[in-house]
Amino acid sequence: MTLFSEGIKEIPTLSDESPEGHICSECVRFYEGYQYCCPDKDRGAVESGKACALYWDKAEQERLDKENHEATEKRRKELWAVYADKEPVKLPIIFNGYGTIPECPVCGEMPYSTEQCHWCGQHFIQDEETMDYAKPETKELSCFQCGEKVIANISKYNGHISYQCSHCGISIME
């Protein structure tokens, strides 16, 4: 638990409220909601936006998602009021088991910037380690589709390579 998550009231999801504590194993979670995959129906005959009626109601899920978002934003504003005007602190770059990542020393979250934390507003000292981490790693590659030379960005966190070819327009994330 971090300083950021401490102040947020836990709002249950519908799957937490279902009798068995989960959506049935045949319902698959997608970005917009659950997609119904009933085993006794053809998978091609799935009604869009429907899910296991015993456990999931789209309107109720949207209400809970909105409550979670509002609680997060409220907590963010509370922390910004306290930390946004404080003196800058050192931003530690840690290894979390997957790769190196900055971690805000105040709220414990990934700050999404090496200058100021997205979650609590704390500013960071721009020392050599921080500036080195913020500098993108690049590599010259050949485009996967057309073979033209491209400059690709390489994530320092997980090694993923991404680029957009100026010749053919393809965007790649691998």
FISEDREN-177406 format. One record per residue: residue in three letters; x, y negated, z negated of N, C-alpha, C in turn; residue number from 1. Coordinates in Angstrom, 2 decimals. Each point is the difference from the previous one (the first is absolute). Example, Ala and Ser with C-alpha at 12.3 -4.5 7.8 and 13.67 -1.06 7.14 Angstrom:
<sites>
(ALA (13.19 5.69 -7.80) (-0.89 -1.19 0.00) (0.90 -1.20 0.00) 1) (SER (-0.35 -1.05 0.72) (0.82 -1.19 -0.06) (-0.77 -1.09 -0.73) 2) 
</sites>
This chain:
<sites>
(MET (0.85 1.17 0.00) (-0.85 -1.17 0.00) (0.89 -1.24 0.00) 1) (THR (-0.32 -0.98 0.82) (0.79 -1.22 0.09) (-0.75 -1.16 -0.62) 2) (LEU (0.69 -1.12 -0.17) (-0.63 -1.21 -0.52) (-1.18 -0.39 0.87) 3) (PHE (0.15 0.21 1.32) (-1.09 -0.36 0.91) (-1.22 0.88 -0.23) 4) (SER (0.19 1.30 -0.08) (-1.14 0.91 -0.13) (-0.60 0.02 -1.40) 5) (GLU (0.75 -0.45 -1.01) (-0.52 -0.02 -1.37) (-1.26 -0.84 -0.14) 6) (GLY (-0.08 -1.11 0.71) (-1.12 -0.92 -0.17) (-1.20 0.31 0.88) 7) (ILE (0.07 1.04 0.80) (-1.11 0.32 0.91) (-0.85 1.09 -0.61) 8) (LYS (-1.29 -0.29 -0.14) (-0.94 0.99 -0.51) (-0.10 1.12 1.03) 9) (GLU (0.10 1.23 -0.45) (-0.07 1.12 0.93) (-1.43 0.19 0.47) 10) (ILE (-0.20 -0.12 1.30) (-1.32 0.18 0.60) (0.02 1.37 0.68) 11) (PRO (-0.89 0.88 -0.40) (0.03 1.36 0.57) (-0.41 -0.01 1.46) 12) (THR (0.48 0.99 0.73) (-0.49 0.19 1.36) (-1.13 1.01 -0.07) 13) (LEU (-0.73 0.10 1.07) (-1.12 0.95 0.00) (0.49 1.42 -0.20) 14) (SER (1.17 0.31 0.53) (0.49 1.36 -0.17) (0.27 0.30 -1.48) 15) (ASP (0.34 -1.03 -0.81) (0.20 0.20 -1.43) (-1.32 0.28 -0.71) 16) (GLU (-1.10 -0.49 0.58) (-1.31 0.14 -0.64) (-0.76 1.25 0.45) 17) (SER (0.52 0.71 1.00) (-0.71 1.18 0.49) (0.09 1.12 -1.03) 18) (PRO (-0.95 0.93 0.01) (-0.03 1.06 -1.00) (1.30 0.79 -0.12) 19) (GLU (0.62 0.34 1.12) (1.25 0.75 -0.07) (1.21 -0.92 -0.05) 20) (GLY (-0.22 -1.32 0.05) (1.11 -0.95 -0.07) (0.68 -0.25 1.32) 21) (HIS (-0.60 0.44 1.12) (0.61 -0.24 1.30) (-1.03 0.10 1.11) 22) (ILE (0.34 -0.55 1.14) (-0.81 0.16 1.20) (0.16 1.46 0.42) 23) (CYS (-1.06 0.57 0.57) (0.11 1.40 0.39) (1.20 0.19 0.93) 24) (SER (0.58 1.16 -0.01) (1.24 0.24 0.73) (-0.17 -0.14 1.51) 25) (GLU (-1.22 -0.04 0.49) (-0.21 -0.13 1.43) (-0.10 -1.46 0.45) 26) (CYS (-0.08 -0.96 -0.93) (-0.06 -1.41 0.36) (1.41 -0.58 -0.03) 27) (VAL (0.38 -0.66 1.06) (1.35 -0.51 0.15) (-0.02 -1.51 -0.16) 28) (ARG (0.91 -0.54 -0.82) (0.07 -1.44 -0.24) (0.71 -0.70 1.16) 29) (PHE (-0.67 -0.99 0.58) (0.58 -0.83 1.03) (0.02 -1.44 -0.50) 30) (TYR (0.63 -0.90 0.75) (0.13 -1.39 -0.41) (-1.34 -0.66 -0.30) 31) (GLU (-0.98 0.20 0.85) (-1.30 -0.64 -0.16) (-0.94 0.73 -0.96) 32) (GLY (0.32 1.19 -0.39) (-0.90 0.76 -0.87) (0.24 1.48 0.19) 33) (TYR (-1.01 0.78 -0.28) (0.13 1.45 0.15) (-0.66 0.44 1.29) 34) (GLN (0.61 0.93 0.67) (-0.59 0.59 1.20) (-0.54 1.37 -0.40) 35) (TYR (-1.25 0.25 0.32) (-0.65 1.23 -0.39) (0.46 1.15 0.89) 36) (CYS (0.45 1.06 -0.59) (0.45 1.17 0.75) (-0.66 1.24 -0.59) 37) (CYS (-1.28 0.11 0.13) (-0.73 1.13 -0.57) (0.33 1.28 0.77) 38) (PRO (0.38 1.06 -0.69) (0.41 1.22 0.69) (-1.12 0.69 0.78) 39) (ASP (-1.26 -0.23 -0.36) (-1.06 0.68 0.74) (-0.53 -0.84 1.16) 40) (LYS (0.68 -1.07 0.38) (-0.35 -0.79 1.18) (1.19 -0.01 0.93) 41) (ASP (-0.27 -0.25 1.27) (1.10 -0.17 0.95) (0.77 -1.26 -0.38) 42) (ARG (1.32 0.09 0.03) (0.80 -1.18 -0.33) (-0.20 -1.11 1.03) 43) (GLY (-0.39 0.33 1.19) (-0.25 -1.01 1.03) (-1.32 -0.72 -0.22) 44) (ALA (-0.88 0.57 -0.80) (-1.32 -0.58 -0.21) (-0.08 -0.76 -1.32) 45) (VAL (1.09 -0.65 -0.38) (0.06 -0.73 -1.26) (-0.63 -1.38 0.17) 46) (GLU (-0.90 -0.36 -0.90) (-0.58 -1.33 0.03) (1.02 -0.99 -0.54) 47) (SER (0.22 -1.08 0.71) (1.00 -0.98 -0.39) (-0.35 -0.64 -1.34) 48) (GLY (0.98 -0.08 -0.89) (-0.18 -0.67 -1.28) (-0.70 0.84 -1.06) 49) (LYS (-0.37 1.21 0.31) (-0.68 0.84 -0.99) (1.03 0.84 -0.74) 50) (ALA (-0.31 0.30 -1.22) (0.88 0.86 -0.78) (-0.85 0.82 -0.94) 51) (CYS (0.62 0.79 -0.80) (-0.69 0.89 -0.90) (-1.03 -0.79 -0.82) 52) (ALA (-1.25 0.18 0.32) (-1.08 -0.79 -0.61) (-0.10 0.22 -1.50) 53) (LEU (0.46 1.15 -0.48) (-0.06 0.27 -1.44) (0.92 -0.91 -0.79) 54) (TYR (1.12 -0.42 0.62) (1.02 -0.72 -0.76) (0.31 -1.40 0.49) 55) (TRP (-0.41 -0.37 1.21) (0.48 -1.25 0.55) (-1.09 -0.83 0.63) 56) (ASP (-0.02 -1.28 -0.33) (-0.95 -0.97 0.54) (0.84 -1.18 0.49) 57) (LYS (-0.07 -0.30 1.29) (0.86 -1.02 0.59) (-0.19 -1.37 -0.65) 58) (ALA (-1.23 -0.41 -0.25) (-0.25 -1.30 -0.61) (0.60 -0.07 -1.41) 59) (GLU (-0.14 1.07 -0.75) (0.55 0.04 -1.35) (1.53 -0.03 0.04) 60) (GLN (0.59 0.73 0.96) (1.47 0.00 0.13) (0.49 -1.40 0.37) 61) (GLU (-0.70 -0.69 0.89) (0.38 -1.37 0.37) (-0.09 -0.93 -1.21) 62) (ARG (-1.02 0.17 -0.84) (-0.14 -0.82 -1.20) (1.17 0.24 -0.95) 63) (LEU (0.38 1.28 -0.19) (1.12 0.32 -0.87) (1.33 -0.53 0.57) 64) (ASP (0.18 0.11 1.31) (1.21 -0.52 0.63) (0.09 -1.51 -0.19) 65) (LYS (-1.14 -0.69 0.14) (-0.03 -1.45 -0.18) (0.33 -0.36 -1.45) 66) (GLU (-0.54 0.75 -0.96) (0.30 -0.23 -1.42) (1.48 0.18 -0.28) 67) (ASN (0.60 1.05 0.57) (1.43 0.25 -0.18) (0.83 -1.14 0.58) 68) (HIS (-0.38 -0.46 1.19) (0.72 -1.11 0.64) (-0.11 -1.27 -0.84) 69) (GLU (-1.19 -0.31 -0.48) (-0.21 -1.19 -0.81) (0.79 0.07 -1.32) 70) (ALA (0.05 1.17 -0.62) (0.75 0.17 -1.24) (1.49 -0.19 0.25) 71) (THR (0.50 0.51 1.12) (1.41 -0.16 0.35) (0.33 -1.48 0.23) 72) (GLU (-0.85 -0.68 0.76) (0.24 -1.42 0.28) (-0.09 -0.85 -1.26) 73) (LYS (-0.92 0.34 -0.90) (-0.12 -0.73 -1.26) (1.28 0.15 -0.82) 74) (ARG (0.51 1.23 -0.08) (1.23 0.25 -0.76) (1.18 -0.72 0.64) 75) (ARG (0.04 -0.01 1.33) (1.08 -0.68 0.71) (-0.01 -1.50 -0.32) 76) (LYS (-1.17 -0.60 -0.02) (-0.11 -1.43 -0.31) (0.41 -0.29 -1.44) 77) (GLU (-0.36 0.89 -0.92) (0.39 -0.16 -1.40) (1.53 -0.01 -0.14) 78) (LEU (0.65 0.97 0.65) (1.46 0.09 -0.09) (0.69 -1.15 0.72) 79) (TRP (-0.55 -0.44 1.14) (0.59 -1.13 0.72) (-0.04 -1.26 -0.86) 80) (ALA (-1.07 -0.20 -0.74) (-0.12 -1.18 -0.86) (1.11 -0.02 -1.05) 81) (VAL (0.45 1.16 -0.43) (1.04 0.10 -1.02) (1.40 -0.03 0.60) 82) (TYR (0.26 0.78 1.06) (1.37 0.24 0.48) (0.46 -0.81 1.21) 83) (ALA (-0.89 -0.60 0.76) (0.40 -0.68 1.24) (0.92 -1.19 -0.25) 84) (ASP (-0.10 -0.65 -1.15) (0.82 -1.17 -0.28) (1.19 0.29 -0.92) 85) (LYS (0.23 1.26 -0.33) (1.13 0.35 -0.88) (1.31 0.00 0.79) 86) (GLU (1.09 -0.01 -0.74) (1.34 0.04 0.61) (0.18 1.31 0.78) 87) (PRO (0.72 -0.05 1.13) (0.26 1.23 0.76) (0.78 1.02 -0.82) 88) (VAL (-0.28 1.27 0.26) (0.70 1.10 -0.66) (0.65 0.90 1.05) 89) (LYS (0.94 0.83 -0.43) (0.66 0.93 0.92) (-0.99 1.07 0.46) 90) (LEU (0.02 0.28 1.28) (-0.87 1.04 0.59) (0.79 1.30 0.09) 91) (PRO (-0.34 0.99 -0.81) (0.72 1.27 0.10) (-0.41 0.80 1.23) 92) (ILE (0.97 0.58 0.67) (-0.24 0.89 1.13) (0.24 1.41 -0.54) 93) (ILE (-1.05 0.81 -0.04) (0.10 1.33 -0.62) (-0.16 1.11 1.02) 94) (PHE (0.42 1.18 -0.35) (-0.24 1.19 0.80) (-1.16 0.73 -0.66) 95) (ASN (-1.11 0.18 0.73) (-1.18 0.61 -0.61) (-0.22 1.45 0.40) 96) (GLY (1.01 0.64 0.53) (-0.14 1.40 0.40) (-0.16 0.16 1.50) 97) (TYR (-0.46 -1.05 0.67) (-0.18 0.04 1.45) (1.01 -0.91 0.69) 98) (GLY (0.28 -1.13 -0.61) (0.92 -0.98 0.58) (0.16 -1.16 -0.96) 99) (THR (0.73 -1.02 0.44) (0.19 -1.17 -0.85) (-1.14 -0.97 0.22) 100) (ILE (-0.44 -0.61 -1.08) (-1.17 -0.87 0.04) (0.13 -1.05 -1.11) 101) (PRO (-0.41 -1.25 0.28) (0.02 -0.98 -1.08) (-1.17 0.27 -0.95) 102) (GLU (0.23 -0.27 -1.29) (-1.07 0.16 -0.98) (-0.02 -1.23 -0.89) 103) (CYS (-1.14 -0.68 -0.05) (-0.12 -1.20 -0.79) (0.25 0.35 -1.48) 104) (PRO (0.96 -0.70 -0.64) (0.29 0.31 -1.40) (-1.09 -0.47 -0.95) 105) (VAL (-0.90 -0.85 0.47) (-1.07 -0.52 -0.85) (-1.21 0.93 0.01) 106) (CYS (-0.54 0.27 1.20) (-1.23 0.79 0.07) (0.22 1.46 0.38) 107) (GLY (1.20 0.35 0.47) (0.30 1.38 0.32) (-0.47 0.46 1.36) 108) (GLU (-0.54 -0.90 0.81) (-0.50 0.36 1.33) (1.05 -0.33 1.07) 109) (MET (-0.20 0.53 1.22) (0.84 -0.37 1.12) (-0.42 -1.41 0.41) 110) (PRO (0.92 -0.97 0.03) (-0.40 -1.39 0.21) (-0.35 -0.40 1.43) 111) (TYR (0.32 0.81 1.00) (-0.24 -0.28 1.42) (0.78 -1.18 0.54) 112) (SER (0.83 -0.64 -0.80) (0.87 -1.09 0.42) (1.17 -0.03 -0.96) 113) (THR (1.14 -0.43 0.49) (1.16 -0.12 -0.88) (0.08 -1.39 -0.60) 114) (GLU (-0.95 -0.87 0.33) (-0.01 -1.36 -0.54) (-0.99 -0.19 -1.14) 115) (GLN (-1.20 0.59 0.13) (-1.04 -0.16 -1.02) (-0.90 1.23 0.02) 116) (CYS (-0.38 0.47 -1.19) (-0.85 1.18 -0.11) (-1.41 -0.31 0.49) 117) (HIS (-0.52 0.87 0.84) (-1.36 -0.13 0.51) (-1.04 0.17 -1.11) 118) (TRP (0.32 0.80 -1.01) (-0.98 0.36 -1.02) (-0.04 -0.96 -1.17) 119) (CYS (1.17 -0.43 -0.51) (-0.02 -0.85 -1.19) (0.52 -1.41 0.24) 120) (GLY (0.61 -0.26 1.16) (0.47 -1.34 0.32) (1.39 -0.32 -0.49) 121) (GLN (0.67 0.92 -0.67) (1.35 -0.24 -0.52) (0.96 -0.24 1.16) 122) (HIS (0.83 -1.05 -0.12) (1.04 -0.29 0.99) (1.25 0.80 -0.34) 123) (PHE (0.82 0.27 1.03) (1.20 0.80 -0.21) (1.24 -0.79 0.40) 124) (ILE (1.10 0.27 -0.71) (1.30 -0.60 0.32) (0.47 0.58 1.32) 125) (GLN (0.49 -0.87 0.88) (0.47 0.45 1.31) (1.51 0.27 -0.08) 126) (ASP (0.35 1.11 -0.66) (1.41 0.37 -0.11) (0.42 0.84 1.20) 127) (GLU (1.24 0.42 0.01) (0.54 0.75 1.15) (-0.75 1.31 0.24) 128) (GLU (-0.30 0.74 -1.06) (-0.70 1.28 0.13) (-1.40 -0.19 0.60) 129) (THR (-0.71 -1.02 -0.46) (-1.35 -0.27 0.49) (0.04 -0.43 1.46) 130) (MET (0.94 -0.88 0.35) (0.09 -0.47 1.38) (0.42 1.13 0.94) 131) (ASP (0.87 0.89 -0.48) (0.41 1.14 0.80) (-1.18 0.94 0.25) 132) (TYR (-0.83 0.21 -1.03) (-1.18 0.87 0.16) (-1.00 -0.62 0.97) 133) (ALA (-0.16 -1.33 -0.05) (-0.98 -0.68 0.85) (0.41 -0.02 1.47) 134) (LYS (1.31 0.12 0.26) (0.48 -0.01 1.38) (-0.43 1.28 0.70) 135) (PRO (-0.69 -0.10 1.14) (-0.46 1.22 0.68) (1.16 0.77 0.65) 136) (GLU (-0.11 1.31 -0.04) (0.96 0.84 0.71) (-0.55 0.19 1.41) 137) (THR (0.86 -0.16 0.99) (-0.42 0.17 1.39) (0.93 0.96 0.71) 138) (LYS (-0.50 0.52 1.09) (0.78 0.96 0.78) (-0.47 -0.11 1.45) 139) (GLU (0.93 0.07 0.94) (-0.38 -0.03 1.41) (-0.34 1.42 0.45) 140) (LEU (-1.19 0.14 0.57) (-0.48 1.30 0.48) (-0.52 -0.13 1.42) 141) (SER (-0.33 1.12 0.60) (-0.69 0.01 1.28) (-1.47 0.22 -0.26) 142) (CYS (-0.85 -0.73 0.73) (-1.45 0.12 -0.17) (-0.44 1.43 0.31) 143) (PHE (-0.84 0.51 -0.84) (-0.52 1.36 0.13) (-0.75 0.19 1.32) 144) (GLN (-0.70 -1.06 0.46) (-0.85 0.13 1.18) (0.73 -0.35 1.30) 145) (CYS (0.70 -1.16 0.03) (0.57 -0.45 1.27) (1.52 0.06 0.06) 146) (GLY (0.67 0.23 -1.11) (1.45 0.14 -0.01) (0.77 -1.31 -0.11) 147) (GLU (-0.68 -1.14 -0.05) (0.67 -1.30 -0.15) (0.65 -0.10 -1.38) 148) (LYS (1.01 -0.84 -0.12) (0.66 -0.23 -1.30) (-0.91 -0.86 -0.87) 149) (VAL (-0.16 0.39 -1.28) (-0.80 -0.75 -0.96) (0.78 -0.11 -1.31) 150) (ILE (-0.33 -1.03 -0.77) (0.57 -0.15 -1.33) (-1.06 0.49 -0.98) 151) (ALA (0.31 1.05 -0.73) (-0.95 0.61 -0.93) (0.32 -0.39 -1.43) 152) (ASN (-1.02 -0.19 -0.81) (0.16 -0.24 -1.43) (-0.03 1.34 -0.73) 153) (ILE (0.88 0.14 -0.98) (0.06 1.24 -0.78) (-0.33 -0.33 -1.44) 154) (SER (-0.99 0.67 -0.55) (-0.41 -0.23 -1.37) (1.08 0.47 -0.97) 155) (LYS (0.35 -0.86 -0.95) (0.98 0.39 -1.02) (-0.64 0.92 -1.02) 156) (TYR (-1.32 0.01 -0.04) (-0.69 0.84 -0.97) (-0.05 1.46 0.42) 157) (ASN (-0.48 0.26 1.22) (-0.21 1.39 0.39) (0.65 0.38 1.33) 158) (GLY (0.73 -0.95 0.62) (0.69 0.31 1.25) (-0.87 -0.02 1.24) 159) (HIS (-1.27 -0.38 -0.11) (-0.87 -0.06 1.17) (0.52 -1.04 0.98) 160) (ILE (-0.13 0.30 1.27) (0.45 -0.89 1.07) (-1.22 -0.56 0.71) 161) (SER (0.02 -1.31 0.23) (-1.12 -0.62 0.72) (0.53 -1.02 0.99) 162) (TYR (-0.68 -0.09 1.14) (0.34 -1.01 1.00) (-1.16 -0.19 0.95) 163) (GLN (0.04 -1.13 0.73) (-0.94 -0.24 1.08) (0.83 -0.32 1.22) 164) (CYS (-0.21 0.75 1.07) (0.77 -0.16 1.22) (-0.50 -1.23 0.75) 165) (SER (0.90 -0.91 0.36) (-0.38 -1.20 0.74) (-0.25 0.32 1.47) 166) (HIS (0.50 1.13 0.48) (-0.17 0.38 1.39) (-1.35 0.66 0.27) 167) (CYS (-0.35 1.05 -0.77) (-1.26 0.72 0.24) (-1.08 -0.33 -1.02) 168) (GLY (0.36 -0.64 -1.12) (-0.99 -0.43 -0.99) (-0.36 1.03 -1.06) 169) (ILE (0.55 1.19 0.07) (-0.35 1.04 -0.97) (0.54 -0.37 -1.39) 170) (SER (-0.78 0.32 -1.05) (0.45 -0.17 -1.38) (0.22 1.38 -0.59) 171) (ILE (1.14 0.17 -0.63) (0.37 1.31 -0.55) (0.29 -0.14 -1.49) 172) (MET (-0.49 0.96 -0.77) (0.33 0.13 -1.42) (0.24 1.48 -0.24) 173) (GLU (1.23 0.35 -0.31) (0.29 1.42 -0.22) (0.61 0.23 -1.34) 174) 
</sites>
